[in-house]
């Protein structure tokens, strides 16, 4: 097997004057909370919505100024957090991935999401989610747009959010990313600056061509996404209370039918099941961060679970383990 840097290890050129290096951050995940702690550069708060045993993978290659992230997982989850503070980021899905709803806009296999430094993340992904993210420093982006004679593209990117792009361009971009991953991970010795820079430039030039104004159109905002975003914000703010459908509909001034449709379309669950999932996630987080002396029943009651036998059954069905198992790991 070729040389693979471990998480946190820098693969640096033997040239002492070189500044470019590549860090490989790779994990197979059976606990969705680990993604929140292992993902670098991004601030992430993943919540498991779909019941079942979580399985995911994380691969990041690059450094703070330029890095590529590849995430995949098997269940429906809610994404919250922030994009890298110092970089522009570009996110798109694998051709076989399920869709993704991001802040009122739906992204499918032909969509590309543009994020400015520190942008807030609010999204929903379904089972079999497979995502790529390219992040680079604004100075690098500006330099590359001028180098490739696209001086207005940098300013234009700041005005857009979700773009429709041609599938052939995305497939080409995905291929170059995997070539980059393979070259860095399988190298028997640290790659030279020239090789790394060439691989990086190939990806950036392909990205810029993909998002060129002549190649795409903006994606509109769906009404169901707007309803959903308001609902999940309200539910999360009131997570310690046992809300009813009537509470939510009255606050948002929408019908139960509209609310049910929004959740089923984007989450695949009812609003009631979503509320239970959020409260279960809160208990999971608390147990995972508590010592073994903590009382499970006390933590469960904080989040509205008063009947322990039903809570234990719901917890095991949702996460594939008992609350005591989570506490023991913490």
One Martini backbone bead per residue (centre of mass of N, CA, C, O) as a GRO file, in nm:
protein
  330
    1UNK     BB    1   0.098   0.033   0.019
    2UNK     BB    2   0.084   0.348   0.018
    3UNK     BB    3   0.131   0.659   0.123
    4UNK     BB    4  -0.039   0.765   0.430
    5UNK     BB    5  -0.165   1.011   0.597
    6UNK     BB    6  -0.251   1.098   0.894
    7UNK     BB    7  -0.426   1.250   1.105
    8UNK     BB    8  -0.241   1.560   1.106
    9UNK     BB    9  -0.052   1.495   0.882
   10UNK     BB   10   0.216   1.616   0.692
   11UNK     BB   11   0.268   1.658   0.345
   12UNK     BB   12   0.598   1.734   0.254
   13UNK     BB   13   0.827   1.873   0.093
   14UNK     BB   14   1.176   1.842   0.044
   15UNK     BB   15   1.163   2.133  -0.005
   16UNK     BB   16   1.256   2.387   0.209
   17UNK     BB   17   1.098   2.628   0.046
   18UNK     BB   18   0.837   2.504   0.081
   19UNK     BB   19   0.469   2.559   0.148
   20UNK     BB   20   0.333   2.320   0.030
   21UNK     BB   21   0.072   2.112   0.161
   22UNK     BB   22  -0.074   1.789   0.270
   23UNK     BB   23  -0.374   1.690   0.431
   24UNK     BB   24  -0.496   1.391   0.580
   25UNK     BB   25  -0.853   1.334   0.648
   26UNK     BB   26  -0.959   1.011   0.770
   27UNK     BB   27  -1.295   0.853   0.804
   28UNK     BB   28  -1.485   0.610   0.965
   29UNK     BB   29  -1.838   0.618   1.046
   30UNK     BB   30  -2.071   0.534   1.342
   31UNK     BB   31  -2.081   0.842   1.445
   32UNK     BB   32  -2.221   1.144   1.383
   33UNK     BB   33  -2.057   1.317   1.596
   34UNK     BB   34  -1.769   1.284   1.470
   35UNK     BB   35  -1.800   1.484   1.240
   36UNK     BB   36  -1.800   1.740   1.421
   37UNK     BB   37  -1.491   1.682   1.522
   38UNK     BB   38  -1.326   1.594   1.249
   39UNK     BB   39  -1.402   1.837   1.097
   40UNK     BB   40  -1.234   2.068   0.911
   41UNK     BB   41  -1.287   2.429   0.902
   42UNK     BB   42  -1.564   2.337   0.978
   43UNK     BB   43  -1.878   2.404   1.127
   44UNK     BB   44  -2.052   2.130   1.293
   45UNK     BB   45  -2.415   2.014   1.316
   46UNK     BB   46  -2.526   1.700   1.335
   47UNK     BB   47  -2.852   1.544   1.268
   48UNK     BB   48  -3.040   1.265   1.333
   49UNK     BB   49  -3.346   1.163   1.173
   50UNK     BB   50  -3.301   0.880   1.085
   51UNK     BB   51  -3.341   0.575   1.163
   52UNK     BB   52  -3.042   0.409   1.265
   53UNK     BB   53  -2.738   0.306   1.154
   54UNK     BB   54  -2.462   0.483   1.126
   55UNK     BB   55  -2.289   0.565   0.805
   56UNK     BB   56  -1.962   0.702   0.727
   57UNK     BB   57  -1.753   0.947   0.542
   58UNK     BB   58  -1.417   1.104   0.558
   59UNK     BB   59  -1.244   1.341   0.333
   60UNK     BB   60  -0.934   1.533   0.356
   61UNK     BB   61  -0.754   1.762   0.133
   62UNK     BB   62  -0.508   1.984   0.254
   63UNK     BB   63  -0.542   2.319   0.354
   64UNK     BB   64  -0.650   2.617   0.463
   65UNK     BB   65  -0.638   2.751   0.162
   66UNK     BB   66  -0.665   2.439   0.039
   67UNK     BB   67  -0.957   2.226   0.019
   68UNK     BB   68  -1.098   1.891   0.021
   69UNK     BB   69  -1.430   1.751   0.058
   70UNK     BB   70  -1.560   1.419   0.158
   71UNK     BB   71  -1.902   1.318   0.203
   72UNK     BB   72  -2.080   1.034   0.359
   73UNK     BB   73  -2.424   0.902   0.408
   74UNK     BB   74  -2.718   0.688   0.494
   75UNK     BB   75  -2.885   0.921   0.630
   76UNK     BB   76  -3.100   1.139   0.748
   77UNK     BB   77  -2.996   1.486   0.781
   78UNK     BB   78  -2.894   1.768   0.969
   79UNK     BB   79  -2.750   2.085   0.886
   80UNK     BB   80  -2.512   2.274   1.086
   81UNK     BB   81  -2.333   2.598   1.069
   82UNK     BB   82  -2.007   2.668   0.911
   83UNK     BB   83  -1.813   2.797   0.702
   84UNK     BB   84  -1.522   2.884   0.625
   85UNK     BB   85  -1.390   3.187   0.729
   86UNK     BB   86  -1.144   3.220   0.484
   87UNK     BB   87  -1.340   3.091   0.257
   88UNK     BB   88  -1.433   2.975  -0.036
   89UNK     BB   89  -1.716   2.764  -0.131
   90UNK     BB   90  -1.784   2.445  -0.313
   91UNK     BB   91  -2.087   2.258  -0.362
   92UNK     BB   92  -2.144   1.908  -0.450
   93UNK     BB   93  -2.279   1.626  -0.611
   94UNK     BB   94  -2.312   1.322  -0.674
   95UNK     BB   95  -2.473   1.154  -0.926
   96UNK     BB   96  -2.591   0.934  -0.685
   97UNK     BB   97  -2.713   1.135  -0.510
   98UNK     BB   98  -2.896   1.281  -0.304
   99UNK     BB   99  -3.056   1.539  -0.211
  100UNK     BB  100  -3.047   1.905  -0.120
  101UNK     BB  101  -3.143   2.134   0.137
  102UNK     BB  102  -3.065   2.493   0.117
  103UNK     BB  103  -3.192   2.757   0.228
  104UNK     BB  104  -3.466   2.712   0.029
  105UNK     BB  105  -3.280   2.521  -0.156
  106UNK     BB  106  -3.254   2.290  -0.417
  107UNK     BB  107  -3.017   2.019  -0.456
  108UNK     BB  108  -2.876   1.849  -0.709
  109UNK     BB  109  -2.670   1.689  -0.945
  110UNK     BB  110  -2.684   2.003  -1.098
  111UNK     BB  111  -2.573   2.147  -0.844
  112UNK     BB  112  -2.418   2.457  -0.706
  113UNK     BB  113  -2.269   2.570  -0.410
  114UNK     BB  114  -2.215   2.895  -0.276
  115UNK     BB  115  -1.967   3.010  -0.032
  116UNK     BB  116  -1.895   3.228   0.198
  117UNK     BB  117  -1.729   3.340   0.444
  118UNK     BB  118  -1.907   3.211   0.719
  119UNK     BB  119  -2.145   3.075   0.632
  120UNK     BB  120  -2.443   2.959   0.694
  121UNK     BB  121  -2.572   2.639   0.794
  122UNK     BB  122  -2.869   2.494   0.622
  123UNK     BB  123  -2.967   2.146   0.607
  124UNK     BB  124  -3.079   1.864   0.393
  125UNK     BB  125  -3.025   1.513   0.393
  126UNK     BB  126  -3.033   1.209   0.250
  127UNK     BB  127  -3.002   0.914   0.177
  128UNK     BB  128  -2.718   0.870   0.009
  129UNK     BB  129  -2.500   1.085   0.068
  130UNK     BB  130  -2.276   1.280  -0.171
  131UNK     BB  131  -2.004   1.507  -0.107
  132UNK     BB  132  -1.847   1.810  -0.231
  133UNK     BB  133  -1.564   2.032  -0.129
  134UNK     BB  134  -1.435   2.357  -0.222
  135UNK     BB  135  -1.160   2.540  -0.070
  136UNK     BB  136  -1.063   2.897  -0.083
  137UNK     BB  137  -0.888   3.165  -0.089
  138UNK     BB  138  -0.959   3.475  -0.206
  139UNK     BB  139  -0.678   3.527  -0.334
  140UNK     BB  140  -0.675   3.273  -0.507
  141UNK     BB  141  -0.932   3.326  -0.666
  142UNK     BB  142  -0.843   3.595  -0.791
  143UNK     BB  143  -0.587   3.494  -0.929
  144UNK     BB  144  -0.727   3.276  -1.111
  145UNK     BB  145  -0.927   3.460  -1.263
  146UNK     BB  146  -0.696   3.623  -1.396
  147UNK     BB  147  -0.535   3.395  -1.526
  148UNK     BB  148  -0.819   3.297  -1.685
  149UNK     BB  149  -0.972   3.552  -1.780
  150UNK     BB  150  -1.193   3.613  -1.507
  151UNK     BB  151  -1.234   3.900  -1.343
  152UNK     BB  152  -1.566   3.887  -1.283
  153UNK     BB  153  -1.618   3.617  -1.126
  154UNK     BB  154  -1.571   3.688  -0.830
  155UNK     BB  155  -1.811   3.889  -0.807
  156UNK     BB  156  -2.032   3.699  -0.917
  157UNK     BB  157  -2.024   3.479  -0.693
  158UNK     BB  158  -2.135   3.673  -0.460
  159UNK     BB  159  -2.440   3.674  -0.602
  160UNK     BB  160  -2.455   3.370  -0.558
  161UNK     BB  161  -2.569   3.030  -0.466
  162UNK     BB  162  -2.739   2.849  -0.680
  163UNK     BB  163  -2.638   2.629  -0.945
  164UNK     BB  164  -2.673   2.538  -1.274
  165UNK     BB  165  -2.506   2.259  -1.425
  166UNK     BB  166  -2.324   2.073  -1.622
  167UNK     BB  167  -2.266   1.737  -1.600
  168UNK     BB  168  -1.992   1.722  -1.752
  169UNK     BB  169  -1.843   1.915  -1.560
  170UNK     BB  170  -1.885   1.757  -1.295
  171UNK     BB  171  -1.747   1.496  -1.384
  172UNK     BB  172  -1.474   1.624  -1.437
  173UNK     BB  173  -1.431   1.734  -1.150
  174UNK     BB  174  -1.450   1.464  -1.000
  175UNK     BB  175  -1.211   1.329  -1.143
  176UNK     BB  176  -0.993   1.533  -1.040
  177UNK     BB  177  -1.035   1.482  -0.740
  178UNK     BB  178  -0.962   1.177  -0.741
  179UNK     BB  179  -0.678   1.219  -0.847
  180UNK     BB  180  -0.583   1.381  -0.608
  181UNK     BB  181  -0.637   1.175  -0.390
  182UNK     BB  182  -0.464   0.944  -0.506
  183UNK     BB  183  -0.190   1.086  -0.521
  184UNK     BB  184  -0.165   1.156  -0.216
  185UNK     BB  185  -0.233   0.871  -0.077
  186UNK     BB  186  -0.036   0.676  -0.280
  187UNK     BB  187   0.220   0.790  -0.209
  188UNK     BB  188   0.553   0.690  -0.126
  189UNK     BB  189   0.602   1.001  -0.136
  190UNK     BB  190   0.633   1.310  -0.129
  191UNK     BB  191   0.515   1.547  -0.311
  192UNK     BB  192   0.570   1.778  -0.517
  193UNK     BB  193   0.497   2.097  -0.581
  194UNK     BB  194   0.438   2.064  -0.882
  195UNK     BB  195   0.225   1.841  -0.859
  196UNK     BB  196   0.029   1.976  -0.660
  197UNK     BB  197  -0.018   2.237  -0.823
  198UNK     BB  198  -0.130   2.101  -1.075
  199UNK     BB  199  -0.373   1.964  -0.944
  200UNK     BB  200  -0.498   2.221  -0.833
  201UNK     BB  201  -0.526   2.378  -1.104
  202UNK     BB  202  -0.716   2.177  -1.242
  203UNK     BB  203  -0.951   2.215  -1.046
  204UNK     BB  204  -0.989   2.523  -1.067
  205UNK     BB  205  -1.033   2.545  -1.372
  206UNK     BB  206  -1.280   2.355  -1.375
  207UNK     BB  207  -1.454   2.517  -1.180
  208UNK     BB  208  -1.464   2.787  -1.339
  209UNK     BB  209  -1.597   2.662  -1.588
  210UNK     BB  210  -1.852   2.554  -1.443
  211UNK     BB  211  -1.930   2.864  -1.318
  212UNK     BB  212  -1.970   2.998  -1.560
  213UNK     BB  213  -2.216   3.205  -1.684
  214UNK     BB  214  -2.245   3.027  -1.960
  215UNK     BB  215  -2.324   2.736  -1.792
  216UNK     BB  216  -2.562   2.878  -1.614
  217UNK     BB  217  -2.819   2.889  -1.354
  218UNK     BB  218  -3.030   2.980  -1.130
  219UNK     BB  219  -3.189   2.879  -0.836
  220UNK     BB  220  -3.479   2.852  -0.699
  221UNK     BB  221  -3.727   2.906  -0.454
  222UNK     BB  222  -3.906   2.709  -0.253
  223UNK     BB  223  -4.185   2.710  -0.057
  224UNK     BB  224  -4.123   2.457   0.119
  225UNK     BB  225  -3.844   2.556   0.217
  226UNK     BB  226  -3.946   2.805   0.368
  227UNK     BB  227  -4.125   2.659   0.569
  228UNK     BB  228  -3.910   2.466   0.683
  229UNK     BB  229  -3.709   2.671   0.799
  230UNK     BB  230  -3.905   2.798   1.003
  231UNK     BB  231  -3.976   2.538   1.154
  232UNK     BB  232  -3.689   2.443   1.248
  233UNK     BB  233  -3.624   2.696   1.407
  234UNK     BB  234  -3.857   2.671   1.609
  235UNK     BB  235  -3.808   2.385   1.714
  236UNK     BB  236  -3.515   2.433   1.816
  237UNK     BB  237  -3.591   2.671   2.013
  238UNK     BB  238  -3.828   2.449   2.145
  239UNK     BB  239  -3.706   2.160   2.232
  240UNK     BB  240  -3.802   2.152   2.551
  241UNK     BB  241  -4.078   2.139   2.413
  242UNK     BB  242  -4.407   2.008   2.360
  243UNK     BB  243  -4.504   2.033   2.064
  244UNK     BB  244  -4.749   2.111   1.832
  245UNK     BB  245  -4.893   2.151   1.537
  246UNK     BB  246  -5.057   2.399   1.625
  247UNK     BB  247  -4.824   2.571   1.723
  248UNK     BB  248  -4.675   2.595   1.453
  249UNK     BB  249  -4.902   2.695   1.265
  250UNK     BB  250  -4.963   2.953   1.426
  251UNK     BB  251  -4.679   3.082   1.413
  252UNK     BB  252  -4.656   3.049   1.077
  253UNK     BB  253  -4.924   3.058   0.921
  254UNK     BB  254  -5.012   2.748   0.861
  255UNK     BB  255  -5.098   2.456   0.748
  256UNK     BB  256  -5.087   2.124   0.808
  257UNK     BB  257  -5.052   2.037   0.515
  258UNK     BB  258  -4.807   2.214   0.449
  259UNK     BB  259  -4.622   2.102   0.670
  260UNK     BB  260  -4.630   1.805   0.593
  261UNK     BB  261  -4.518   1.841   0.305
  262UNK     BB  262  -4.242   1.968   0.370
  263UNK     BB  263  -4.132   1.726   0.538
  264UNK     BB  264  -4.178   1.494   0.334
  265UNK     BB  265  -4.011   1.613   0.097
  266UNK     BB  266  -3.725   1.669   0.268
  267UNK     BB  267  -3.727   1.432   0.510
  268UNK     BB  268  -3.951   1.188   0.521
  269UNK     BB  269  -4.117   1.321   0.760
  270UNK     BB  270  -4.282   1.420   1.018
  271UNK     BB  271  -4.303   1.668   1.242
  272UNK     BB  272  -4.319   1.482   1.490
  273UNK     BB  273  -4.066   1.310   1.421
  274UNK     BB  274  -3.871   1.546   1.416
  275UNK     BB  275  -3.903   1.640   1.707
  276UNK     BB  276  -3.807   1.374   1.830
  277UNK     BB  277  -3.527   1.369   1.697
  278UNK     BB  278  -3.417   1.626   1.826
  279UNK     BB  279  -3.445   1.532   2.124
  280UNK     BB  280  -3.266   1.281   2.089
  281UNK     BB  281  -3.012   1.437   2.008
  282UNK     BB  282  -2.984   1.593   2.274
  283UNK     BB  283  -2.940   1.344   2.446
  284UNK     BB  284  -2.697   1.232   2.302
  285UNK     BB  285  -2.509   1.472   2.352
  286UNK     BB  286  -2.524   1.462   2.661
  287UNK     BB  287  -2.420   1.170   2.700
  288UNK     BB  288  -2.148   1.202   2.535
  289UNK     BB  289  -2.074   1.455   2.763
  290UNK     BB  290  -2.080   1.248   2.998
  291UNK     BB  291  -2.052   1.085   3.275
  292UNK     BB  292  -2.124   0.780   3.437
  293UNK     BB  293  -2.299   0.938   3.673
  294UNK     BB  294  -2.521   0.998   3.505
  295UNK     BB  295  -2.867   1.053   3.461
  296UNK     BB  296  -3.072   0.953   3.221
  297UNK     BB  297  -3.350   1.051   3.322
  298UNK     BB  298  -3.274   1.349   3.360
  299UNK     BB  299  -3.198   1.409   3.068
  300UNK     BB  300  -3.463   1.320   2.935
  301UNK     BB  301  -3.651   1.527   3.083
  302UNK     BB  302  -3.534   1.788   2.970
  303UNK     BB  303  -3.647   1.664   2.669
  304UNK     BB  304  -3.952   1.533   2.734
  305UNK     BB  305  -3.886   1.242   2.874
  306UNK     BB  306  -4.102   1.058   3.103
  307UNK     BB  307  -4.096   0.766   2.964
  308UNK     BB  308  -3.853   0.534   2.981
  309UNK     BB  309  -3.940   0.295   2.807
  310UNK     BB  310  -4.008   0.460   2.553
  311UNK     BB  311  -3.743   0.608   2.528
  312UNK     BB  312  -3.557   0.360   2.494
  313UNK     BB  313  -3.695   0.253   2.238
  314UNK     BB  314  -3.655   0.511   2.063
  315UNK     BB  315  -3.348   0.528   2.087
  316UNK     BB  316  -3.273   0.251   1.967
  317UNK     BB  317  -3.417   0.292   1.696
  318UNK     BB  318  -3.253   0.550   1.611
  319UNK     BB  319  -2.929   0.454   1.700
  320UNK     BB  320  -2.877   0.136   1.775
  321UNK     BB  321  -2.881   0.209   2.091
  322UNK     BB  322  -2.838   0.257   2.412
  323UNK     BB  323  -2.803   0.502   2.641
  324UNK     BB  324  -2.579   0.348   2.802
  325UNK     BB  325  -2.380   0.327   2.565
  326UNK     BB  326  -2.330   0.629   2.525
  327UNK     BB  327  -2.237   0.691   2.815
  328UNK     BB  328  -1.993   0.494   2.821
  329UNK     BB  329  -1.836   0.644   2.589
  330UNK     BB  330  -1.820   0.933   2.732
   0.00000   0.00000   0.00000
